[in-house]
Amino acid sequence: MEEIMSKHMASSSQSSGPGSSETITLNRDTPIQHSAKDAASLGADALAASNYPLAISQYTKAIANHPQAVDYYIKRSTAYTRTSPSNQAAALADAEVAVVLAHNRGKRESIAQAQLRRGIALFGLERYADAGKCFEWVKKMSPKEKSLLIWEAKAQGKLSSLENGDSKDEATVKEIPDADTEKAGADAKKAETARAISEKAAAPKTSTPTANTETLASPPSKIRHEWYQSSDYVTIDLLAKGVPKDRATVDIQPSSLSISFPLPTGADYDFSLEPLFAAVDSSGSTYKIMSTKVEFVLKKATPGQKWHSLENPHGLPTTSNTTTPIPAAILNPKAAQDTPPAYPTSSRSGPKNWDKLAADLTKKPASKPDKDANNGGDKADEEDTYIDDDDDGGDPANAFFKKIFKDADPDTKRAMMKSYQESNGTALSTNWSEVGKGKVETSPPEGMVARKWGE
């Protein structure tokens, strides 16, 4: 009856007490799946699941760690009352300690709950007058307590059935009992220490595990691999524990890698990479089986070649034939010197040989007989058809570009100056609509590399 009337108290106070957690509705014989790790939360779960012995044990542990927690004593008192057989004396002791602690803190709600548990324990001890007195104090502190009317009626019913002069009809309790709170906390610590020692002594001794690689082997779902590379080697780590060295089969070929070993289940685990991203030197490649992984060190057949993956998606390993060819200007520098550089151009007709064009335009005409004075003007006109490059140290190209710049419109001049300066002399454009869009990048001739001064 007391358990039914107080069921709502256990659910409401459980959500607000220290270390509360989600209530799990289980019977007392069902193992509890705990969501919290502290003893108070475990005790609340056990109390909600009607596992009162476990609730008493967990709240004892919680009190040992926090001997001033009012709610822990109230909850343990509840468990003592509901356990079978009930321990009303222990329930009364916890309730009286809770009353003292609650008065010290001045919490009306805690005082009311503690007095209610005190009255219920006294009722279980057949001290009906004392129980009725406690219920009066509960009514003073919390007049809306739902279970109070029922307990008052039960106490009055018992008192009315007593004969005159019965000691149970006389109230002797004080509102604040003479409970020793320090002793209660010390007793909880002793009880918890004794319980821990008892559990440790009763625990079965486990033998030291042997180095059995099969029992420690990783399940197939946990096996994975990682890899990294240097300029000369590719290292692959197969993260598998307990691979048997004597029963593992490893095969490293120029274009493939494979390993097979038995699992504890009796099946074989196979790992293979075929084809590899690039060819490897199988004679210079090695592997090592360790307790936690298998390490493969593959030597690249082409040192310096960068692998973008372990396997080649195109089906064939990449060889050195696919590497970037060396520019002809480096292999044959003399031939490169004989060939004039091809400068970048935006012309649709392709690049122009500016050296040849400048030479043609600056070529002086063959000498001709002087004409008479009447035709002197024609001679002057002919002399203007070539460019005098004496002022440029004999460089016809400079003289040619000077003439273009001199006769150009403002936009063309801006384009020429900007492109020449920003490209470090590697590009010259007369198209301002393109040059004006952004910076002109350095574009050295084919076979040459742009370097900063001093490199």
DALIN-V645551 format. One record per pair of residues at least 24 apart in sequence whose ideal C-beta (glycine too) atoms are under 10 Angstrom apart, sorted by the first residue. I is the first residue (numbers start at 0). J is the second residue. Records with the same first field share a line. If there is no record, write none. Layout:
I->J  J
This chain:
0->149  150  153
1->77  80  81  85  119  120  122  123  146  149  150  153
2->49  51  77  80  81
3->146  149
4->119  145  146  147  148  149  150  153
5->77  80  81  115  116  119  145  146  149  150
6->47  146
7->145  146
8->73  77  112  115  116  144  145  146
9->43  46  47  49  54  74  77  78  81
10->46  47
11->145
12->43  46  70  73  74  77  108  109  112
13->40  42  43  44  46  47  70  74
14->43
15->70  108
16->40  42  43  68  69  70  71  73  74  112
17->43  61  65  68  69  70  71  74
18->42  43  57  61  65  68  70  71
19->43  44  70
20->44  47
21->47
22->46  47  48
23->47  48
24->48  49
25->49  50
26->50
27->51  52  53  54  82  83
33->57
37->61  64  65
38->62  63  64  65  71  191
39->64  65  68  70  71  74
42->71  74  75  78
43->70  74
45->74  78
46->74  75  77  78  81
49->78  81  82
50->78  82
51->75  77  78  79  80  81  82  83  85  86
52->78  82  83
53->78
54->78  79  81  82
55->79  82  86  89  93  190
56->190  191  194
58->93  187
59->186  187  188  189  190  191  194
60->187  188  190  191  194  195
61->187  191
62->93  96  183  184  186  187  188  190  191
63->184  185  186  187  188  189  190  191  192  194  195
64->184  187  188  191
65->184  187
66->96  100  180  181  182  183  184  185  186  187  188
67->96  100  103  104  180  181  183  184
68->97  100  184
69->96  97  98  99  100  101  102  103  104  106  108  109  110  112  113
70->97  100  101  109  112  113
71->96  97  100  187
72->96  97  98  99  100  101  109  113  116  178  180  183  184  187
73->97  98  100  101  109  112  113  115  116  117
74->112  116
75->116  187
76->112  113  115  116  117  119  120
77->112  115  116  119  120
79->116  120  123
80->116  119  120  122  123
81->119
85->120  123
86->120  123
87->119  120  121  122  123  124  125  126
88->120  123  124
89->120
90->116  117  119  120  121  123  124
91->116  117  118  119  120  121  123  124  126  129  172  176  178
92->117  120  176  178  179  182  183  186
93->117  120  178  183  187
94->118  119  120  121  133  176  178
95->120  121  172  173  175  176  177  178  179  180  183
96->176  178  179  180  181  182  183  184
97->178  180  183
98->133  136  173  174  175  176  178
99->175  176  177  178  179  180  183
100->178  180  183
101->140  175
102->174  175  176
103->175  180
106->140
107->139  140  141
108->140  141  144
109->140
110->136  137  139  140  141  174  175
111->136  137  138  139  140  141  142  143  144  147
112->137  140  141  144
113->137  140  176
114->138  139  140  141  144  172  174
115->140  141  144  146  147  150
117->172  176  178
118->147  150  151  154  172
119->146  150  153  154
121->154  170  172
122->150  153  154  157
124->167
125->157  161  167
126->154  157  166  167  169  170  171  172
127->153  154  155  156  157  158  159  160  161  165  167  168  169  170
128->154  157  158  161  165  166  167  168  169  170  171  172
129->154  167  169  170  171  172  173
130->154  157  158  167  170  172
131->155  157  158  168  170  172
132->170  171  172  173  174
133->170  172  174
135->170  174
136->172  174  175
139->174
210->241  290
211->241  263
212->240  241  242  243  244  245  246  263  288  290
213->241  243  246  261  262  263  264
214->241  263
215->240  241  263  290  291
216->240  241  242  243  260  261  262  263  264  268
217->241  242  262  263  268  291  292
218->262  263  264  268
219->262  264  266  268
222->262  268  270  292  293
224->270  272  292  293  295  309
225->292
226->272  295  297  306  308  309
227->306
228->276  297  299  304  305  306  309
229->296  299  302  303
230->299  302  303  304  305
231->280  283  296  297  298  299  301  302  303  304
232->279  280  283  284  285  295  296  297  298  299  302
233->275  276  277  279  284  295  296  297  298  299  304  306  309
234->294  295  296  297
235->270  272  286  292  293  294  295  296  297  309
236->289  291  292  293  294  295
237->268  270  286  288  292  293  294  295
238->291  292  293
239->268  270  288  289  291  292  293
240->289  290  291  292
241->290  291
242->268  288  289  290  291  292  293
243->288
244->287  288  289  293
245->288
247->286  288  293
249->285  286  288  293  295
250->281  286
251->275  279  280  281  282  283  284  285  286  295  296  297  298
252->278  279  281  284
253->277  278  279  280  281  282  284  297  300  316  318
254->278  279  281  300  311  315  316  318
255->279  281  310  316
256->281  284  286  295  297  309  310
258->286  288  293  295
260->288  293
270->295
271->310
272->297  308  309  310  311
273->310  311  314  316
274->310  311  312  313  314  315  316  317
275->299  300  306  308  309  310  311  315  316  317
276->304  305  306  307  308  309  310  311  312  313  316  317
277->301  304  305  306  307  311  315  316  317  318  319  321  322
278->304  311  315  316  317  318  319
279->306  316
326->445  446  447  448
327->445  446
328->444  445  446  447  448
329->446  447  448
330->446
331->446
332->446
334->446
335->444  445  446  447
338->444  445  446
339->444
340->425  443  444  445  446  447
341->444  445  446
342->422  425  426  427  442  443  444  445
343->418  422  425  426  427  428  439  440  441  442  443  444
344->426  427  428  442
345->426  428  429  430  433  434
346->428  430
353->396  399  400  427
354->395  396  399
356->395  396  399
357->386  388  394  395  396  397  398  399  400  402
358->395  396  399
359->395  399
360->384  385  386  395  396  398  399  402  403
361->385  386  387  388  391  393  394  395  396  397  398  399  402
362->386  395
363->387  388
400->427
403->427  429
404->429
410->434  435
414->439
422->449
423->449  451  452
425->449
